[in-house]
Amino acid sequence: MSAIEAGRHVVMESCREVPVAAASPSKAVAAADGDLKAKLFMLASPLRAGLRRQSPEDMPKESPKEMPKEQELTVNCVAADAAVAASVPAPVTLNTGVSLRADAPAFVPGRKDADDKPARPPVVSVRRMPAKGCAIVLLRDKAVLELSVSMRVAVVDGVCVEVRKHTRKREQAGETATDEPEGVFVAWGHRVARKVDISEEGLEAYFNGLSTLDWPSGLALQRPFEEHIQSFLMSSGSPMPLNTSPKSDEAVAAKMLEGIHGRPELVRELWEAKEQLDDLWNKPPPPLGRSLMQRVARDQLFPHSGKEGEKHENRAGEKLEELSKAVGLLEGVPVGAAFLDLCGGPGAWSQFLLAKPELAMRGFGLTLRSGSGDAADWQAEEKDDWYADLIQNPNWSALWGADGTGDLLKHQNLEHSAQALKKQGGVFLCLADGGFSDKAIPANLLELYFYRLFLAELLTSVSVLQPGGRFVCKLYTACSDAMASLLFLTTRMFDHVEIVKPMSSRVAGPERYLFASGFRAGMETETIRAAMVRSHQQGNGASPLQVPLLTPLIASADLATDKVFTQQFQAMVSRLLERQAGALRALVSRALKLEDIALAAAEKAQAGAGKWAVAAAAQREAATAARREAEEEAWNNTPTPARSTDWTDRRSRGTRDHGTLSHSGYGSRYGNNSRSGYASRNAGDYSRRSAVLPRALAFQ
């Protein structure tokens, strides 16, 4: 047998055998004649596998051995076929020490080249839940998974979506991870889903196309400041003359700029930052659902801000729990003490206090009843009605005031509720979480429209608290002299007063809380209370939109003379204004950056998705075929009576099963409305079922 017939050349050098790769058979055949062509045709299979020639330097040093006769015969064959070897074109050569295919891997029998394996797309499957506005995308490419999760947002089919790593239930339970494909959870929300849907094709193409992207710049976070609780002590030096003739006042921007805080430039900077956020919010699509960018930006920059917890039914409970720990709200509370939940519907704060069995507290609640009042009154929504478990709790009672509306701005309701509580001995805790929002309120003037509600809450607390009692009240900004005067009076009626902004309160919002402890029941408090009653009556029960603001109970010139209070007030206002404006600017910048990254990635992914179009289509068809085969097998293995019941149930359900839309079989079982035909059954399948049906019905 010659070397050519054996499928290789053997070169004799220093009495050693060196296997080398042969030339391309087609080129060798073209240059050969006669019997040599037949011999060269035999080179194709073994030589294409890639035999690497070794130089003498690469070979292990061995002592000379006598050449076997078979090897000597092979060498002689090579010498005889020198003409054939000389006909092999470049780069193949027989010069000593030169590799014919230096980059070729060593030949291993039975091994397939990596390039021979068909490339599989990054996406394994897409399971879409259109009613919920979300989907689960399983990925085999971990690089694509890490990139998409790091970006957090994407634009698919012109819609903004949020991307998070999908965690299986068994992983949450701490079970050992498997080799199954990992996935991402993609959400665009049910509200957006009502307007426009995202297709499985779009999701599949986007994540397949991500495999062609480089890691985008700008994903690193730059937080403007660290999150922590903000707390500011408030105190005063001496009493101040009170305004005994309050009047309605005009709610204008000048009231916010001309206060004793002395920092009008900070107020203007805050307004400018809010305007930037409003411009971003009002920017029309595309992409649709742009507000998602702002929410993700807030979560990234301020992960504790505005977070919903798992312990309470809404965020109000989370904020009160954090506030309680920060100020020691429940430390030293007498067992069996009573509390009043003002403007607290639906009742998260009451739930928090009643869930302390060691305190065994009794509770009362006064909030605006939904649907009460005429069109001129401010309204409450049904979602703000008291929780059913509170109404049924024997340790808790609802108060509605004299007219049954629970409207605290009406003085008769306030007095009626205060008298009822005094008969019960008063309360040790008074908590007020009142607030409102209305598009009719001019921009940046919420504080001024909130003034009368804060006045009513403070007046209620000093009317029902026991000596030494405690008061918690939600506030907004406090730039005006009207708000400053109420804070000053609070320091005159309580031993300890501070303004606290919890981390759970949105850092870009104006919300903060007043905490006052050690209620002083005395002559000065009664004098202040009488002045507050006159001011409250001046509102005459009108809604905040009709009578938003009243003249301050203490003149600004008098407030400015108390250096202790003024300095503390200015420090509080300046600090919170700076943080709010800084947070707003950071949110806008981050949201814009996320949108730019997402739009650029969507464009590049759309171009890169074509690389996987054929493989993805083949994968979808294979998945659909496997699903059909599984369904057929299940159907054929089902006893005939069970088939008849199943078939009858499906017929009775009508289009609920057969009307499911699908394009690739990821979610639909019987999708005869399939857009591309991947999920629908063929006509022969239904004909076969129709033929079986009459026989199956005989068993019913």
FISEKE-961634 format. One record per residue (C-alpha): x negated, y negated, z negated. Coordinates in steps of 0.02 Angstrom, whole numbers, plus 50000, padded with zeros to 5 digits. Each point is the difference from the previous one (the first is absolute). Last residue first. Example, Ala and Ser with C-alpha at 12.3 -4.5 7.8 and 13.67 -1.06 7.14 Angstrom:
# residues 2
493165005349643
500695017249967
# end
This chain:
# residues 700
535584953348609
499165015150078
500844998050168
499254982650015
498305007750036
500605008950156
500744983950068
498404990149959
498695011150080
500324993950177
500044982049943
498345002649913
499235006550160
500704985450099
499284988149871
498265007150024
500185000250188
500394981650002
498344995449922
499794994449821
499534982149966
498444995149902
498744996450137
501324993250119
499324982550011
501354989849917
500785014349905
501884999049993
500115019149988
499024998549839
500375016549914
498725000049859
499364982350008
498534993449899
498355003450086
500795006850159
499104987950115
501224987050059
501375000849871
501764993649982
501215009949894
501685001850085
500115018949988
500015000349812
501234986149957
500725001550175
501235013549953
499965005649820
501405012150038
498985008050140
498525002149885
501065007949865
500765012050128
498265005050060
499385003349823
501545009949957
499885010250160
498155003149975
500295006349824
501235012750068
498725005150137
498555003449883
498564987450018
498395006950071
500384993650175
500364982749934
498424999349896
498975005850148
500834987350112
499694986249874
498175004949984
499815000650189
500804983050017
498844992849869
498485007650083
500554992950168
500254982949925
498305000449917
499185005650162
500904986350097
499454987049874
498215006350005
499974999450189
500654982249998
498674995149873
498625008050103
500574990950158
500194983149915
498435001249892
498864988150095
501514989550044
500164995449816
498434989350013
500874985650090
501454999849878
498785001749856
499064984750060
501574989450003
500645006749834
498304997249919
499974981950056
501774997449934
499605008249834
498384990449973
500824983450041
501485004049887
498875004949856
499024983950019
501584989550004
500635008649842
498324997449915
499954981450037
501814997549947
499755009749840
498394990849956
500844983150025
501465005249890
498875006749863
498994983949998
501574989549988
500665010649856
498335000249910
499744981350014
501774995949944
499865011849852
498384992149939
500554982150025
501685002249913
499295009049849
498544988149977
501154984950017
501215006849870
498605003649877
499284982550021
501714991849986
500515009949845
498484995249900
499934982350067
501774995649945
500124982450070
500395006350175
501645007349938
500594982849946
499674992450172
500845015050082
501624996649905
500675014449897
501665008650035
499654998350185
501384993550116
501085013750073
499745010750155
500965011650117
501784993449993
500935006550152
498795013550057
499695004849818
501865004349981
501084988549895
500415005149821
500144982049939
498144996550030
500104986449869
500555013149874
498265007650007
499194983149965
501124997049851
499655017649934
498124997450024
500044984449892
500935009549863
498725014250010
498574987849978
500784993049843
500385017549935
498205005350030
499354984849908
501115003849852
499525018149982
500045017650071
498265002750068
499855014850116
498375009449975
499675005850178
500034991950172
499555008350165
500294990650163
499785010250157
499284996950175
500715000550177
499334988250132
499575013550127
498355004450084
499445010549850
501625009749998
500395004649820
499305017149957
498374991549949
500944990949863
500094980849997
500114993749821
500424982849930
499754998849812
500934994249846
499735004049816
500854992249850
501624996350090
501204984950003
498764985850035
499025010150129
501635003150092
500314981350003
498384997650098
500505013550123
501674991350027
499114983350029
498795007750125
501455006950102
500774982650016
498294992250028
499805010450158
498585012150036
500625015849915
500055013450135
501255014149972
500545006149831
500605016449924
500464999349817
499465009549844
500564994549826
499555006849829
500814998849827
499164993549842
501654993049938
501425009150092
500354995150178
501764995950061
500064981250037
498134998050030
500135013450136
501554992650081
499194982850016
498455007550080
501075009650125
501094985150041
498494988550028
499185013050109
501585001050105
500074981050013
498204998950061
500105013350137
500464987450136
498464989849956
498855015250000
500695005950167
499444983950084
498645006650115
501175001750150
501744993149979
501285011549916
501345004750128
499125016450035
500465005349825
498975008749869
500445003349821
499245003149831
500435005849826
498875012149907
500404994149824
499555010449847
500584995349826
499295010749860
500444999749815
501864997950027
501394991449904
500955006749849
501415008450097
501114984849970
498584989750073
500105010650156
501834996050033
499684981549967
498584999750126
501065008750133
501404987249985
498784985549994
499145005350161
501625003850090
500734983149949
498424991350065
500185006450177
498245002250067
499945017249919
501275007450121
500505016749923
501614999350102
501225005349865
500674982449970
499454998549819
498375009450019
499655016850082
499085010049867
499495018150029
499675011949855
498595012349962
499765013049864
501495010650056
499215001950174
501365002050133
499784982550071
498125002449995
500095016650093
501064991750136
498654987250038
500574982049982
500474990850158
498554992750099
500235011550151
501774993250014
499304983150047
500144984349895
500724983650062
499704981749972
501614990249989
500734989550142
500775015150086
501025004449846
499475009349844
499725018449966
499555012850133
498535006849901
500004996049815
498614988449944
499055007749854
500155001549812
499375015849917
499985006249821
498875013049922
499775009849840
498255006549961
499525016949930
498184994449985
499205017349998
501175005250140
499234987450121
500985003450161
501284986949948
498704986450028
499525005450175
501805003350051
500494982649945
498594992850106
500535010150152
501804993749984
500854996850167
500134985949952
498914990349881
500734982649999
499705000449812
499615016649913
500344996949814
499135010649869
500475007749833
498845007449868
500275017949938
498205001949946
499204983049977
498844994250141
498234999349932
499165002350168
501315000650137
499434984750099
498155003049972
499474986950128
499135010750131
500895016449961
501724992050014
499514990950159
499505016350083
501625008349946
501024984850051
499204999950172
500325018350032
501824998549943
500284985550119
499245010250142
501515011450011
500695016549935
498605002249875
498645012949966
499475003150180
499274982950037
500324987850140
498514988850030
500184981250019
498144996849986
498955014449935
499135003750167
499574981750032
498944998950158
500505016650078
501815000149944
500204981850049
499285003450174
501155015050018
501504989149959
499454986250118
499705012150144
501715007949972
500774982950029
499545002350183
501465011950024
500064998650190
498384996050088
500474990650099
500894991249925
500454982549939
498944990649873
501144995549855
498995009449869
498364993050065
500684982449996
500715002949826
498295006049940
499164984550069
501344989149920
499695008349832
498164995650014
500424981950042
501194999049851
498665006749885
498744987450064
501274986149970
500255005449819
498135000849975
499814982350069
501334993749877
498885004649853
500474988549855
500975013249903
501024985849927
501205001250146
499994989250156
499845013450134
501435011549951
501254986149969
499454992050165
500645015350092
501814995549964
501355006549882
500964984249955
500544998549820
501635002449909
500044991149834
499415002949823
500484987549863
499175006049839
498245000850072
498945005649856
498574990849914
498495011449974
499485011449858
498155002649959
498415008750060
500575012750128
499605018050049
499875011050154
498825014750022
499665005750178
499935018150060
499595007250171
499945018950008
498665006850115
499685002150185
498304995250067
499794985350117
500024995350185
499865018450049
498875003850149
500485016850071
499015009550134
501065004350152
499274985750102
499075010050131
500835014250093
499295017849995
499775004950181
501505006150097
500145015150117
500775011449868
501334986749968
500795004850167
500655016349931
500774990549854
500874987750116
500555012950130
500825011149870
500914985649917
500634993350166
500535017150062
500925003149837
500994984450033
500204984949887
501764993349981
500694982550009
501304989949906
500645012349870
498245007049984
499404982949943
501165000949851
499585018449971
498174996249974
498455000350110
499095014349915
498625011850058
499405013649881
498345007250054
499445017950019
498765013449956
499915015950101
500065016249900
498365006149929
500725000949826
499834989449843
500155008649834
501554995649901
500054984449892
501884997150003
499754984950114
499075011450119
501485012149997
501164985850043
499004995350153
499154983250007
500104989950160
498684986550012
500784983150027
500434990450158
501164985050004
500894995750161
500204984150102
501085002750154
499504996950183
500115018550045
498735003349864
499084985849912
498935005949856
499714996449817
498975008049861
498374997450099
499095011749880
501355013250020
499874999350190
498115001249998
499935014249875
501295010350096
499164996950168
498335005649928
500845015249924
500555006350172
501245014349978
501444988249966
501785002649939
501154985050025
501434997849877
501354987550048
500994985549930
501524988950029
501165009149883
501305004150133
498605003050126
499155014149906
498605005050120
498905015349989
498484998250112
498805014250034
498175004750018
499344983050050
498124998950032
500175007750175
499185016850036
498545001850119
499985016550097
498505010649953
498745002350143
498994985349941
499575009349842
499215013850106
500675017249973
498975013149907
500135018250054
498135002650019
498984985849924
498894990350122
498934986749921
500674982750021
499574990050159
499134983449979
498315005950065
500765007950153
498545005450115
498764997749862
498204996050056
498575009249914
499315008650157
500624993550166
501445010350067
501124985550042
501854995749992
500314981150011
499865001950147
500525012550135
499755019149993
499205005450165
498325003549917
500815013349891
500675008850153
498304999950083
499215006749842
501115015450010
498585012650005
499154991649855
501595001049901
500215018250042
498225003449940
500444992149835
501525011149982
498995015650038
498754995249866
501464998049879
500625017550040
498255007149983
499784992849828
498664986749978
498635004849878
499994988149857
499054984249966
500164994049819
501454988449970
500184981649971
501844994949997
500594991550160
500314981450003
498234995750057
500135012850140
501494990950071
501755006849982
501314999950136
501764998049942
501345011650068
501634990350031
501645009550018
500014994750182
498535011850028
500945015349939
501544997650111
499304992750161
498405009750036
500835014450094
500324988950150
498124997950013
499755018450044
501264999750139
499234984250067
498265007849991
500565014350110
500084988650149
499484982149985
499744987349861
500124981049986
501894998549986
500045014849884
498824991249880
501064984350001
501605009849964
499155010749869
499414984849900
498225003349949
499465012949875
499684997249816
498375006949934
499495015749905
498155000449952
499145017150000
498185000249943
498395006350084
499214982649982
501344993450114
501135010950105
501634991950040
501625009549986
501494994250098
501785004149947
501615008850051
499415018049998
500235000850188
498854985050016
498705008349889
499985015450111
500725016949951
# end
